[in-house]
Amino acid sequence: MDHAQPPRRLLPLTSLRFFAAMLIVIHHAACFFGFKPLWKCPLDQAVSFFFVLSGFVITYVYYRPDGLKDVKKFLMARFARLYPTHFLCNVFLLVVVWGVFSLRRYDPLSPVVFLNFIFAHALFPLKALNFSLNGQSWAISAEMCFYLAFIVLVVNFHKRWPVTLALSAALTGVMIWLGWRYCVMSPGPLSREIAWSLGYINPAARLLEFVFGMSLALAWRRLQGVKLNFWLATIAELCAVIAVVTAFVYFYDVFWVLKKALGGQESYLHGLLTRWFRHSGIFPLFGLAILVFAFQAGALSKLLSHKVFLTLGEASYSIFMYHVIIRFFFEKHITPTNGMALFYAYALLVVAISVFMTKKFEEPMRARIMRWHAKRAAARAAA
C-alpha cells in the first residue's frame, strides 16, 4: 500500500459493526424482554468481534514498517473517536439517571467515577469499577489500552507478528493463571470476582483478539492483489456467515463438552478457562469473516456497501454506548406485556437516537477536536 495515499474504505466492515452492536443490544435486553431461548447464545462475544475488527482496521489504516508517523495525531484521532460519546453518557447518567431518577447511585467525586472518565476502569479487577456508570464501556477502556499498545506493537510488525501473536496468547494464559492462583490462595466470592475480571475484562487478557486482528490485516495486505471471482467471493462470504451463525447456535454444545473434558466443576482453573471460552472462544471465526468481507467482492459485500447499512454501521458506537441507558428508562416506566413488540420499539428507538447522535454530536465533535489538534500542530511547526 502506498502510505502517501489514504486507504480505501472497507465498506462491508463498517456495516458489519451494526450487526455486532445489535447482538450486544439483544444480549443485554434478553432478560427484560423475555428472550429465554437467546440465553444459550453467546451474543456477548460480539465484543470480541469489535476487538478483532479494531486490530484489523487500525493496522490497515496506520501500519508502517517503521512505526507510526505521527503518534500524537494517532492518539488524538482515537480520543476524538471515543471520548465525546463516553463523556456525554457518563454526564447524562450522573445528572439524569442518578440525580433525577435515582435509578443508580454514584458519588460524582468518587475514585470509581474518576477512573471511568479517564478510561481506566477496565484495568482494575473489581466488578463495581469495571461496570460502573455505563457498564459496557469497560470494552472502550480496553480499546484505549490496545491503542496505546499498538504504538509499540506496530513497529516491524511484519517481521514480529508470529512472536507477538504467541506472546499475546501467552499473556491471556498468564492472566487466567493469576486469577486461578488468587482463588487458590484466598478462596471466596471476592477472589472469584477478581479472577473473573482478570480473565475477561482486563485488557491484557483480551489483547490476543486485537493482535489477531492486526495479524489478519497484515495477511490481507499481502493478498490484496488476488482478484476473487464474484461467485467464488459470494460463496466465501456465505460460508463465513454460516460458520459464525453455527458457532452461535451450537456454541453451548461445544462449551459443555469442553467443560467436561477439562474436569470437575470444583476446579477454579477449569471454571476460569471455560469462562474465557464462553466470552471469547469464537474470535477466530470473526477474524475469518472480517478477512473474507475485506475483499468487498461478493454479493453480500455489495449489499453491505449500501448507504443504509453504512449509516447504521457508522452509528454502531453510539448504539453500543446508548442502548443500556435507554433500557434503564424502559425498565423503570414500562411493564413488558408483549416482549417482542416492546423490543422492536426499544430497538428502533435505540437505532434512531444513535443515528441522530452520530450525525449531530459524535461526528461534529470528532471533526472539531481534530481541527483543534491540526491548528495546534501547525502553530507549533511555525513557531
N, C-alpha and C positions, 0 to 999 in steps of 0.2 A: 504493500500500500504506500502511496506517495503521502508522506506526512505533511506536505505543504497543502494538500487538498483536504477539505472537510470530508469525513467519512460518509458514505452513502447510508441513508436511514434504512434500518431493518424494520420495515413497516409491520410485518406479521408479529414480530416480537413485541412491539408496542401494544398491539391488540390483545395478545395473549395475556398481558398483565391484567386486563379487565376480568378475564375468566378466573384467574388466580385470586384476585381480590374478592370476587363474588363467592368463591369457595370459602374464604375466611368469613365473609358475612353470614353464609349459611351455617358454618360451623358454630359461630357464636350465637346464632338465632335458634338453633335446633331445639334446645331445651324449652325456651319460652314459647315457641310456635308449635311444639309438639311433633317434631320430625323424628320420631323414635327410630325408624329404620336407618336414618343417616348417622346415628350414633356409632355405628360399626364401620363407618367410612372415615379414614384418617384425613379429613378435609383440612385440618390444620397444617398438613405437610405442604400446603400451598406456600407457606412461609419459606420452606426450603426451596421452592421454585424461584422465589424472589431472590434468595441468596445466590443461587446458581446463575440466574439471569443477570444479576448485578455484576458478578465477576466477569461474565461473558461480555456484556456491553461496555463496562468500564475499560476492559482490556482492548476491545475492538476500537474504541474511540481514542484512548490515550496512550496505547502502547508504543514505546520507542525502545530499541535495544539498549540505549544508554541511559534510560530512565526518563522521568517526566521532565519536559522542557521548562515548565513554569509551575512549581509546586504550589505557590500561593494562589495562583489562578485556579488550579485544580481544586484545592480545598475550599476556596470561596464559592466555586460553582456547586460543589456538593453541599455546602452550608446553605446557599441560596435555594437549592432544590428542596431541602428537607426542613430547614428550621422555621420558616414563617408559619407553615401549617401546624407544626408541632407546638410552637409558641401560642398560636391562636387557640388551639384546642385546650391547652393547659389553662390559659387565662379564662376561657369560657367555663371550663369545669370548676375552677376555683371560685369564680364570681357568680355564675348562674347555678350550676348543679349543686355546688357546695353551699354557696352563700344564700341563694334564694330558695331552692327546693330541698336542700339538705338531704339529697339522695346519697351522698358520700361526704365524709368529713376529713378534711386535711388542714393542718395549720400551714398557712401560706409561707411562714418563716421557718418551717422545719427543714432539717437536712434532706429529708426524703424529697420534698418539693424542689429544693435547690439542685440536687443530683439529677432529678428528672429533667429540669430545664436545661442542664448542660450536657444532656445525652450520656450521662454516666450511670444510669440506673440498671443497666444490664451487667455491669462489672462486678457487682457485689452480690453474693449468693444469699439474698434474703427475698422471700416471696413478696413481702409487703412493699419492698422497694422496687423489685422487678416489675410488678403490676400496678404500681402507683399511678394515680391520675388516669391518663388514657392508657389502659392496661396493655394493649397490643403494641404500644410504642417502644417496648423493650427491643423489638426487632429493628427499629430505626436506630436505637442506641448501638446495637450490634453492627449495623451497616456503617455507622460513622467510624467505628473501630476498624472495620475492614478497609475503609478508605485510607485511614492512617497507615495501616499495614501495607496497602498497595504501593505506597511511595517507596517502600523498601523492596517489596516482593517483585516489582516490575523490572528492576534493574537486571539486565541479562536473563530475563525470564525464559527466553527461547533456548538458553543453554541449561538452565537450572530447574526447569519445570518438573522433571521427574522427582528430583530430590525435594523440591518444595511441596509437591503433592504428597509425597511419602511422609514428610515431616508434619504436615498439617493433619494427616490421618493419625500419626503417632500422637500428636497433641490432643486430638479428640480422645484417644485412648487414655492418655495421662489424666485428662480432666475427669473421665469416668472412674479411673482408678483412685484419684484423690477423693472423690465422693464416696467410693466404697470404703477407703481407709478411714475416713471421718466417721462413717456409720459404724464401723467395727470398733473404733476407739471410744466413741461417745454415742451409743445407741439411744434412739428416742425420736419423737416426732420432728424436733428442730433439726436434728442431724440428717434425717431423710429429706427434709425440705431443702437444706443446704446442698446435699448431694444431688438432688434433682435439678436445682438451679445450676450447679457446676456443669452438669452434663447436657442440659437442654437450653438454658438461657445464655450462659456465658459466651462471649464472642470467641474465646479460644476454642471452645468445643464445637462451634459452628463454622470456624474458618475453613474447614475442609470443603464445604459446599461452595464457598466463594472461590477458593483456589481451583476447585474442579471446573467452575465456570471459566476462570482465566485460562486454564489448560485447553478447554474446548475452543475458546476464541483463537488461541494460537494454532490449533489444528485446523480450524476453519479458514484462517488466513492463508494457510498453505493449500487449501482445497478450493479457493475462490476461482481458480482457473478452470475447474471442472464444470462443464456445461451439462446440466441434467435435462433429459428429455421431460416434456410436460407430464406425460402419463406416468413415467417412472417416478418423477418427483411427487405426483399426486398419490401414488401407491405408498411411497415412503412416508408421506405426511399422514395418510390414513393409518398406516401401521404404527406410527409414533403415537397418534391419538388413542388407538385401540390399546396399545401397551400401557399407557398411563391410566386409562379408564379401567382396564382389567386389574391393574395394581391397586387402584382404589377399592374396587368391588370385592376382590378376593384377598385383600391385604390381611384381614384378621385370620383367615385360614392359615396363611404363612406365619403370621405372628404367633399363633398358638402352637404351631409346630416348633418354631424357634424357642419359645418359652419352655416347651417340654424337653427339647434337645439340650438346653443349657442347664437343666437341673431343676431342683425343687423350688417352690415358691418362697422358701425361707431364706434363700441366699440374697444378700444385699447386692452383690455384684451381678447376679442373674437379673434382678429387678432393674438395675441401672442400665444394663446392656439392652434389655428388651424395651425399656422405656425410650432409650435413644433411637432404637429401630422404629419404635412407634411414632416418633416425631420427625425422623429424618431419613428413614430407610429407603425411600424410593427416589432419592435425589438423582441417581444415575439415569433413571428414565426421563426425568425432567431435562437433564442435560442432552439426552438423545433427541428429545422433541425440539429443544432450542436449536441444536445443530442442524436438524432437518429443515426447520422453518426459516433459518437464517439464509438459506439459498433462495427463498422467495420465488420458487419455480413451479409449484404445483397449484392445483385448483383451490385448495384450502388457503394457501398463501394469497392468492388473488382475492378471495373473499375477505380475508382478514385485512387486506390493504384498503378496503373501502373506508371512506371518510367517517362513516358512522362508528365503525369499530375502532378507528384510530382515535376519535373523540372520546370514546368510552375508555380506551386504553390509557390515554393521557390523563384521565380522571382517576386512575386506579389508586394513586397515592392518597388522594382525598377520600376515596371510598374506604380505603384501609383505615384512615385516621378518624373519619367522622361517624362510621356506622355504629360503633358502640355507644357514642353519645346520643345518637338518635334513638337507639334501642332503650336507653335509660328512660326516656320520656314515654315510650310505648309501655314499658313495664310499670311505670308509675301511674299512668292515666287510662290504660286500655286493658280490658279483660279479653283474652284470646278465645272468643266463642267459635270462630271459624278460622282455624290456624292458617290454612293455605291462603285464603283470600286476604287475611290480615298480613301475611308475609309478603304477598305480592305488593300490597300497598306500601309496606315498610321498605321493600327492596326498591320500588320505583322512587320513593321519597329519598332514599339514600343516594341513588344514582343521580336524581335531578339536582339535589343540593350539592353533590360532589362535582358534577359538571359545571354548575354555576360558580362554585367557589374556585375551581381550577381556572376558569376563564377570567373571573373578576378579582381574584385575590392571589392565588398561588403563582400564576404565570406573570402578572404585573409586578408582584413583589420580587420574583426571581430576576426579572429584567432590570428592575430598579437597583437591586443590590449589585448586579454585575456591571451596570453603568457606573455606579459609585466606585466600584473597585477599579474599573478601567480609567476613570478620571484620576484617581489617586496614583495609579501606576504611571500614567502619563506625566503627572506633576512631579513624581519622584525622578523620572527619567530626564525631565527638563531641568531639574534643579542642579 
